[in-house]
Amino acid sequence: MMIYIAHSFVNIFAGGRSNIKVHLLILYFISISIFYFLFRKNTTVRPDWKWFGITLLISYFYGLFLHIFYLLQNNLHLTDFIIIGNNKEISSSTIWHTHIAKGVIGQIFSFFDKTYLQTMDAGGAYIGLIPSPILLAGTMLFVALILQTIFYFITSFKELLNNKNKRQKIFLIFGYSIISFSLIKTSIDGGILNPSFSISLIFITLFILRTKGKVILNYYYLISLAGILLLASSLYVDSFKYGSGIYISSIATLLLLYGILLYGSEEKIRLQFFIPLLILFLSGWWVSSIRDREIYNYGKINLEQGKKIYIYNEEKELIENQILKENKKISSISKELNKNITYTPLTIPGITCILKSPRQNISFELKTKEPIKNLSSSSDFIYIKNSESSFNGKNWTTQVNFFMNNCTPEPLSIINGELLKNNINKYFIVNPTFDDTYNH
């Protein structure tokens, strides 16, 4: 249960499906704490923060450049949502939450002949799509950003901890860890138009103003008011769980979290203000973590011996059914299969799905370098239809419909697998839509 709580907390400022970021945050926090104690008595020349700011901005514009570069290279619109399949790995990207800069991580893994990781998107899909020199430059930029974050903490930021009480030091170190971790992560996974970037800059600006002697008390009231209004409005948005409602509540929760960290680092705080602010944050955390709670409830379902389950075998590229030989929870089975539980790695008829319900229709434009004739599937779970391919000067475009049984596990992985079986090894999908009303 603790990993789900930790995952939902980290999602506030570093969203994503993989649990790896939880472990990375813990390691990062421990590392800079150790550096603080190792170097707190050392006297070092105080470097100018502008160089860190320049590196940070270049990193974010680099990610934006990569996304726009790829879109323009393929005659796509700036607002298009794309899913890229390459090197047997899949990844998605939109200008509002870019992932193409994750290719720098894929570049690092490629040095160790590792471009595919089953439980996470490590950027391997972009290897070969973005020129290697550009990815190498991004890799060096990413490493420089991490090193600068640590260097500035043990030099310039360390001086800000002088003459602070224990509470202030805890909030300052914790705040620095969270905001810097968020900025590093979002530089390659999220991008400059992601709310966490702009919100981080707002609070960094407030912190700088405070260090220069400015009184920022009124901003705490504005933060609280903004949090209340955003949380309240998110509950009245249609399709809360999978629409803009959860997006709005996440922004509100991030504002409140950073507000707590900044206010907690003040020399004097008022509990009559701090406690309501904390309650507001906890409320926002609860509202915005609905998906994590659903994943937790899915994972803790206990399946009895003899129960039939459906899983997707990536190596064989087919859906398999298994009969459980003993009682097990879904989370335990997912772990044994080395599956990311957030992708719904197994389905159970009568518990998580209904076999005879209408098929889900996933419709999209498929872009490839070669024309496509007739897509087919040997699975009873899947039926595929496609139009005749047309050429736009860059790619062949084919309208494709995947009709999937309600009990199909890992739909996106299966789409990738079915395309691979049809000898489509490199492709991208544009603006997929979902409809649950098809009967076949």
C-alpha positions as CSV (number, residue, x, y, z in Angstrom):
1,M,0.0,0.0,0.0
2,M,2.9,2.4,0.8
3,I,4.2,2.3,-2.7
4,Y,0.8,3.4,-4.0
5,I,0.6,6.3,-1.6
6,A,4.2,7.3,-2.5
7,H,3.4,7.0,-6.2
8,S,0.3,9.2,-5.8
9,F,2.3,11.8,-3.9
10,V,5.1,11.9,-6.5
11,N,2.5,12.1,-9.3
12,I,1.6,15.6,-7.9
13,F,4.9,17.1,-9.2
14,A,6.3,14.3,-11.4
15,G,3.4,12.5,-13.0
16,G,3.8,9.2,-14.8
17,R,2.9,5.5,-14.7
18,S,6.1,3.9,-13.6
19,N,7.1,3.4,-10.0
20,I,10.8,4.0,-10.8
21,K,10.4,7.7,-10.2
22,V,9.4,7.0,-6.6
23,H,12.7,5.2,-6.0
24,L,14.6,7.9,-7.9
25,L,13.1,10.6,-5.8
26,I,14.1,8.8,-2.6
27,L,17.6,8.2,-3.9
28,Y,17.8,11.9,-5.0
29,F,16.7,13.2,-1.6
30,I,19.1,11.0,0.3
31,S,21.9,12.0,-2.0
32,I,21.5,15.8,-1.6
33,S,21.0,15.3,2.2
34,I,24.3,13.5,2.3
35,F,26.0,16.2,0.3
36,Y,24.6,18.8,2.7
37,F,26.2,17.1,5.7
38,L,29.4,16.4,3.9
39,F,30.0,20.0,2.6
40,R,28.2,22.1,5.2
41,K,31.4,23.2,6.8
42,N,33.3,23.7,3.6
43,T,33.8,27.3,2.2
44,T,33.3,27.5,-1.5
45,V,33.1,30.3,-3.9
46,R,29.4,31.1,-4.5
47,P,28.6,30.5,-8.2
48,D,26.1,32.7,-10.1
49,W,22.6,31.1,-10.3
50,K,22.1,32.4,-13.8
51,W,24.2,29.6,-15.3
52,F,21.9,27.1,-13.8
53,G,18.9,29.0,-15.1
54,I,20.4,29.1,-18.6
55,T,21.0,25.4,-18.6
56,L,17.5,24.8,-17.4
57,L,15.9,27.0,-20.1
58,I,18.0,25.4,-22.8
59,S,16.9,21.9,-21.6
60,Y,13.3,22.8,-21.9
61,F,13.6,24.5,-25.2
62,Y,15.5,21.5,-26.4
63,G,12.6,19.3,-25.6
64,L,10.1,21.6,-27.3
65,F,12.4,21.8,-30.3
66,L,12.5,18.0,-30.6
67,H,8.8,17.7,-30.4
68,I,8.1,20.4,-33.1
69,F,11.0,19.1,-35.2
70,Y,9.4,15.6,-35.3
71,L,5.9,17.0,-36.1
72,L,7.1,19.2,-38.9
73,Q,9.2,16.4,-40.3
74,N,6.1,14.3,-40.7
75,N,3.6,17.0,-41.8
76,L,1.7,16.9,-38.5
77,H,-0.2,19.6,-36.7
78,L,1.2,21.1,-33.5
79,T,-1.8,20.0,-31.4
80,D,-1.7,16.4,-32.7
81,F,-1.4,13.5,-30.2
82,I,0.9,10.8,-31.4
83,I,1.9,7.3,-30.4
84,I,5.2,6.2,-31.8
85,G,6.2,2.5,-32.3
86,N,9.9,1.8,-32.9
87,N,12.5,-0.7,-31.6
88,K,9.6,-2.8,-30.3
89,E,8.9,0.0,-27.9
90,I,6.0,2.4,-27.8
91,S,5.7,6.0,-26.5
92,S,3.2,8.8,-26.8
93,S,3.7,12.6,-27.0
94,T,1.8,15.8,-27.3
95,I,3.0,19.4,-27.2
96,W,1.2,19.8,-23.8
97,H,3.1,16.8,-22.4
98,T,6.1,16.0,-24.5
99,H,8.0,12.7,-24.3
100,I,10.3,12.9,-27.4
101,A,13.1,14.3,-25.2
102,K,13.1,11.0,-23.3
103,G,15.1,9.8,-26.2
104,V,18.2,11.1,-24.2
105,I,17.4,8.4,-21.7
106,G,17.0,5.9,-24.5
107,Q,20.4,7.0,-25.8
108,I,22.0,6.3,-22.5
109,F,20.4,2.8,-22.3
110,S,21.4,2.1,-25.9
111,F,25.1,2.4,-24.8
112,F,24.4,-0.8,-22.8
113,D,22.4,-2.4,-25.7
114,K,19.2,-1.8,-23.9
115,T,16.4,-0.1,-25.8
116,Y,13.3,-2.0,-24.5
117,L,12.1,-2.0,-20.9
118,Q,8.9,-3.9,-20.2
119,T,7.6,-1.9,-17.3
120,M,8.4,1.7,-18.3
121,D,8.8,4.0,-21.3
122,A,12.6,4.6,-21.3
123,G,12.7,6.6,-24.6
124,G,13.9,3.7,-26.7
125,A,11.2,4.4,-29.3
126,Y,13.0,7.5,-30.4
127,I,16.3,5.9,-31.1
128,G,16.8,6.0,-34.8
129,L,14.0,8.6,-35.3
130,I,16.0,11.5,-33.9
131,P,19.5,12.0,-35.3
132,S,22.1,10.6,-32.8
133,P,24.2,13.8,-32.6
134,I,21.1,15.7,-31.4
135,L,20.3,13.0,-28.8
136,L,23.9,13.0,-27.6
137,A,23.8,16.8,-27.2
138,G,20.6,16.4,-25.2
139,T,22.1,13.6,-23.1
140,M,25.1,15.9,-22.2
141,L,22.6,18.7,-21.4
142,F,20.6,16.4,-19.1
143,V,23.6,15.2,-17.2
144,A,24.9,18.8,-16.9
145,L,21.5,19.8,-15.4
146,I,21.7,17.0,-12.8
147,L,25.3,17.9,-11.8
148,Q,24.5,21.6,-11.6
149,T,21.5,20.9,-9.4
150,I,23.7,19.1,-6.9
151,F,26.6,21.6,-7.2
152,Y,24.4,24.6,-6.6
153,F,22.8,22.9,-3.6
154,I,26.2,22.3,-1.9
155,T,27.4,25.9,-2.7
156,S,24.9,28.7,-3.1
157,F,21.8,27.0,-1.6
158,K,23.8,25.8,1.4
159,E,24.4,29.5,2.4
160,L,20.6,30.1,2.5
161,L,20.4,27.4,5.3
162,N,22.7,29.4,7.6
163,N,21.0,30.8,10.7
164,K,17.8,28.9,10.0
165,N,16.0,26.8,12.6
166,K,15.4,23.1,12.1
167,R,11.9,23.4,10.7
168,Q,13.1,25.9,8.1
169,K,16.0,23.7,7.1
170,I,13.7,20.7,6.7
171,F,11.2,22.6,4.6
172,L,14.0,24.2,2.5
173,I,15.8,21.0,1.8
174,F,12.6,19.1,1.1
175,G,11.3,21.9,-1.1
176,Y,14.6,22.1,-3.0
177,S,14.5,18.3,-3.6
178,I,10.9,18.3,-4.8
179,I,11.1,21.3,-7.1
180,S,14.5,20.5,-8.6
181,F,13.5,16.8,-9.1
182,S,10.3,18.0,-10.8
183,L,12.2,20.4,-13.1
184,I,14.7,17.7,-14.1
185,K,12.1,15.1,-14.8
186,T,9.8,17.5,-16.6
187,S,12.6,18.7,-18.8
188,I,12.4,15.4,-20.7
189,D,9.0,14.2,-19.6
190,G,6.4,16.9,-19.7
191,G,8.1,19.9,-21.3
192,I,7.9,23.7,-21.1
193,L,4.1,23.8,-21.6
194,N,3.4,21.3,-18.7
195,P,1.9,23.2,-15.7
196,S,4.6,21.8,-13.3
197,F,7.2,23.9,-15.1
198,S,5.4,27.2,-14.9
199,I,4.2,26.6,-11.3
200,S,7.8,25.7,-10.2
201,L,9.1,29.0,-11.8
202,I,6.4,31.0,-9.9
203,F,7.5,29.6,-6.5
204,I,11.2,30.0,-7.3
205,T,10.4,33.6,-8.1
206,L,8.5,34.1,-4.8
207,F,11.4,32.4,-3.0
208,I,13.9,34.8,-4.6
209,L,11.7,37.8,-3.7
210,R,11.6,36.7,-0.1
211,T,15.4,36.3,0.1
212,K,15.7,39.9,-1.1
213,G,13.6,41.0,1.8
214,K,10.2,41.3,0.1
215,V,7.1,40.4,2.1
216,I,5.1,37.7,0.3
217,L,2.4,37.0,2.9
218,N,-0.4,38.1,0.5
219,Y,0.7,35.5,-2.0
220,Y,0.0,32.7,0.4
221,Y,-3.6,33.9,0.6
222,L,-3.8,34.0,-3.2
223,I,-2.4,30.5,-3.4
224,S,-5.0,29.2,-1.0
225,L,-7.8,30.9,-2.8
226,A,-6.6,29.6,-6.2
227,G,-6.4,26.1,-4.7
228,I,-9.9,26.3,-3.4
229,L,-11.4,27.6,-6.6
230,L,-9.5,25.1,-8.8
231,L,-10.5,22.1,-6.6
232,A,-14.1,23.2,-6.5
233,S,-14.3,23.8,-10.2
234,S,-12.6,20.4,-11.0
235,L,-15.5,18.6,-9.3
236,Y,-18.0,20.1,-11.7
237,V,-16.2,19.3,-15.0
238,D,-17.7,16.5,-17.1
239,S,-15.7,13.2,-17.3
240,F,-13.8,14.0,-14.2
241,K,-11.6,10.9,-14.1
242,Y,-10.5,10.9,-17.7
243,G,-11.1,14.5,-18.7
244,S,-10.0,18.0,-17.6
245,G,-11.4,17.6,-14.1
246,I,-8.5,15.5,-12.8
247,Y,-6.1,17.8,-14.7
248,I,-7.4,20.9,-12.9
249,S,-7.4,19.2,-9.5
250,S,-3.7,18.2,-10.1
251,I,-2.8,21.8,-10.8
252,A,-4.5,22.9,-7.6
253,T,-2.8,20.2,-5.5
254,L,0.6,21.2,-6.9
255,L,0.0,24.9,-6.0
256,L,-1.0,23.9,-2.5
257,L,2.0,21.6,-2.0
258,Y,4.5,24.3,-3.1
259,G,2.6,26.8,-0.9
260,I,3.1,24.6,2.1
261,L,6.8,24.1,1.4
262,L,7.4,27.8,0.9
263,Y,5.3,28.9,3.9
264,G,6.8,26.1,6.1
265,S,10.3,27.6,5.5
266,E,9.2,31.0,6.8
267,E,11.0,32.1,10.1
268,K,7.6,32.3,11.8
269,I,4.4,30.5,10.9
270,R,0.9,30.7,12.2
271,L,-0.7,27.3,12.8
272,Q,-4.2,28.8,12.3
273,F,-3.1,29.4,8.6
274,F,-0.8,26.5,8.1
275,I,-3.2,23.8,9.3
276,P,-6.1,24.9,6.9
277,L,-3.5,25.1,4.1
278,L,-2.4,21.5,5.0
279,I,-6.0,20.3,5.0
280,L,-6.6,21.9,1.6
281,F,-3.6,20.1,0.2
282,L,-4.6,16.8,1.6
283,S,-8.1,17.2,0.1
284,G,-6.5,18.0,-3.3
285,W,-4.2,15.0,-3.0
286,W,-7.2,12.8,-2.3
287,V,-9.2,14.2,-5.3
288,S,-6.3,14.1,-7.8
289,S,-5.2,10.6,-6.8
290,I,-8.3,8.9,-7.9
291,R,-6.5,6.9,-10.6
292,D,-3.9,5.7,-8.1
293,R,-6.7,4.5,-5.8
294,E,-8.3,2.7,-8.7
295,I,-5.0,1.0,-9.5
296,Y,-4.6,0.0,-5.8
297,N,-8.1,-1.4,-5.7
298,Y,-7.5,-3.3,-8.9
299,G,-4.2,-4.7,-7.6
300,K,-5.6,-5.9,-4.3
301,I,-8.3,-8.0,-5.9
302,N,-7.8,-11.6,-4.6
303,L,-8.3,-14.3,-7.3
304,E,-9.2,-17.8,-6.2
305,Q,-7.5,-21.0,-7.4
306,G,-8.9,-22.2,-10.7
307,K,-9.8,-18.7,-11.9
308,K,-9.1,-18.0,-15.6
309,I,-7.1,-14.9,-16.4
310,Y,-6.0,-13.3,-19.7
311,I,-2.5,-11.9,-20.2
312,Y,-0.5,-10.6,-23.1
313,N,2.7,-12.3,-24.0
314,E,5.0,-9.8,-25.7
315,E,7.6,-12.4,-26.8
316,K,5.0,-14.5,-28.6
317,E,2.8,-11.5,-29.5
318,L,-0.4,-13.2,-28.5
319,I,-3.1,-13.2,-25.8
320,E,-2.8,-16.2,-23.4
321,N,-5.2,-17.5,-20.8
322,Q,-4.0,-19.1,-17.6
323,I,-5.7,-21.1,-14.9
324,L,-4.5,-20.0,-11.4
325,K,-3.0,-22.9,-9.4
326,E,-3.4,-21.0,-6.1
327,N,-5.1,-17.9,-4.6
328,K,-3.3,-14.8,-5.6
329,K,-3.8,-11.0,-5.8
330,I,-3.6,-9.2,-9.1
331,S,-0.6,-7.2,-7.8
332,S,1.3,-10.3,-7.1
333,I,0.6,-11.8,-10.5
334,S,1.6,-8.5,-12.2
335,K,4.9,-8.6,-10.3
336,E,5.6,-12.2,-11.2
337,L,4.9,-11.4,-14.9
338,N,7.2,-8.3,-14.7
339,K,4.3,-6.1,-15.8
340,N,3.4,-2.5,-15.0
341,I,0.1,-2.8,-13.1
342,T,-1.0,0.6,-14.4
343,Y,-1.4,-0.8,-17.9
344,T,-4.1,-3.4,-16.8
345,P,-1.8,-6.4,-17.5
346,L,-4.4,-9.0,-16.8
347,T,-8.2,-9.3,-17.2
348,I,-10.6,-11.7,-15.4
349,P,-14.0,-12.4,-17.0
350,G,-16.8,-11.6,-14.6
351,I,-14.5,-9.5,-12.4
352,T,-12.7,-6.9,-14.4
353,C,-14.5,-7.4,-17.8
354,I,-17.4,-9.1,-19.6
355,L,-16.5,-11.4,-22.5
356,K,-19.7,-10.9,-24.5
357,S,-20.0,-7.1,-24.2
358,P,-19.6,-4.8,-27.2
359,R,-16.1,-4.6,-28.5
360,Q,-14.1,-1.4,-28.0
361,N,-13.4,0.4,-31.3
362,I,-10.0,2.1,-31.3
363,S,-9.8,4.3,-34.4
364,F,-6.7,6.2,-35.7
365,E,-4.5,7.3,-38.6
366,L,-1.5,5.1,-39.0
367,K,1.6,6.7,-40.6
368,T,4.2,4.4,-42.2
369,K,7.0,4.6,-44.7
370,E,5.4,1.8,-46.9
371,P,1.7,1.4,-48.0
372,I,-0.4,-1.1,-46.1
373,K,-2.7,-3.6,-47.7
374,N,-4.8,-5.8,-45.5
375,L,-4.1,-5.9,-41.8
376,S,-5.2,-9.1,-40.1
377,S,-5.2,-10.7,-36.7
378,S,-5.3,-14.4,-35.7
379,S,-6.7,-13.6,-32.3
380,D,-10.3,-14.1,-31.4
381,F,-10.0,-11.0,-29.2
382,I,-9.2,-8.6,-32.1
383,Y,-10.7,-7.7,-35.4
384,I,-8.9,-5.2,-37.6
385,K,-10.2,-3.0,-40.5
386,N,-8.1,-0.6,-42.6
387,S,-8.7,1.7,-45.5
388,E,-6.5,2.0,-48.6
389,S,-3.2,3.8,-47.9
390,S,-2.6,7.3,-49.3
391,F,0.7,9.2,-49.7
392,N,1.2,12.8,-48.5
393,G,4.8,13.3,-49.6
394,K,6.3,12.2,-46.3
395,N,4.4,9.1,-45.1
396,W,1.7,6.7,-46.2
397,T,-1.5,7.3,-44.2
398,T,-4.0,4.5,-43.4
399,Q,-7.2,4.8,-41.4
400,V,-7.2,1.8,-39.0
401,N,-9.9,0.4,-36.7
402,F,-9.0,-2.1,-34.0
403,F,-12.1,-3.8,-32.5
404,M,-11.1,-5.4,-29.2
405,N,-12.9,-7.7,-26.9
406,N,-13.8,-6.2,-23.6
407,C,-11.5,-8.6,-21.8
408,T,-8.4,-7.6,-23.9
409,P,-5.4,-6.9,-21.6
410,E,-2.9,-4.1,-22.3
411,P,-4.7,-2.7,-25.5
412,L,-1.8,-0.4,-26.5
413,S,0.8,-3.2,-26.2
414,I,-1.5,-5.5,-28.3
415,I,-1.9,-2.9,-31.0
416,N,1.9,-2.7,-31.2
417,G,2.2,-6.4,-31.2
418,E,-0.4,-6.9,-34.0
419,L,1.3,-4.2,-36.1
420,L,4.7,-6.0,-35.6
421,K,3.1,-9.3,-36.7
422,N,2.0,-7.5,-39.9
423,N,5.6,-6.5,-40.5
424,I,5.1,-2.9,-39.5
425,N,8.1,-2.2,-37.3
426,K,8.3,1.6,-37.4
427,Y,5.1,3.7,-37.3
428,F,3.2,6.4,-35.5
429,I,-0.4,6.7,-34.7
430,V,-2.2,10.1,-34.8
431,N,-5.1,11.2,-32.6
432,P,-6.6,7.8,-31.6
433,T,-10.3,7.7,-30.5
434,F,-12.2,5.2,-28.4
435,D,-15.8,4.0,-28.8
436,D,-17.5,1.1,-26.9
437,T,-20.5,0.6,-29.1
438,Y,-19.3,-1.8,-31.8
439,N,-20.7,-5.3,-32.1
440,H,-19.0,-7.8,-34.4
